[in-house]
Each structure stands twice: as structure tokens, then as C-alpha cells.
Amino acid sequence: MAKRSFLDIFTQVWIFIFGTSAMWLISRPETWGFWGFPLGLIGQPAWYYTTVKKKQWGIAALSIFYTYSWIQGIWLKFLPYVNSN
């Protein structure tokens, strides 16, 4: 079994923390659930690093769509609420 580098472990933890937090928040009925969209976007660089390093091009393409979706959520849900208060 190959030894995993610190950066590999760090990116996996990054993906776990921001991915699970984002999904939990956007599924909440409370008004503060929109914070999940920026958290999801923060997790995307770790996805790109991991998929390019491991040459997982299908997941890399999916990550591009996820990035678009997180940005769309920020634009449609996060910014209107933040700007109205």
C-alpha cells in the first residue's frame, strides 16, 4: 500500500468538511441554510487538485458542473438574501 502524502490527506479532509457542511446547510429549512453555497464553493479547489492528480477526468468534469452549481446558488440564493439585510 502506497504511503499517502500530507497534501493528499489534507485535501480529503478539506473535501469532507466543506462538502458535508455545504450539503447539510442547503438542505436545512432555516433561512441561514444559504451559507451552504459558499462553503460548497470553498471545497472545489480540493476536488480539482485531487481529480487532476489522480487523473480522474470524469470526476474533474463533474467538479466543473458542481462549481457552476455552487456559483448559481450563491447568485440566486446567497447574494439576494445578504444584500436585502
Stockholm file with secondary structure:
# STOCKHOLM 1.0

chainA/1-85         MAKRSFLDIFTQVWIFIFGTSAMWLISRPETWGFWGFPLGLIGQPAWYYTTVKKKQWGIAALSIFYTYSWIQGIWLKFLPYVNSN
#=GR chainA/1-85 SS CCCCCHHHHHHHHHHHHHHHHHHHHHTCSSGGGGGHHHHHHHHHHHHHHHHHHTTCHHHHHHHHHHHHHHHHHIIIIIHHHHHHC
#=GC SS_cons        CCCCCHHHHHHHHHHHHHHHHHHHHHTCSSGGGGGHHHHHHHHHHHHHHHHHHTTCHHHHHHHHHHHHHHHHHIIIIIHHHHHHC
//
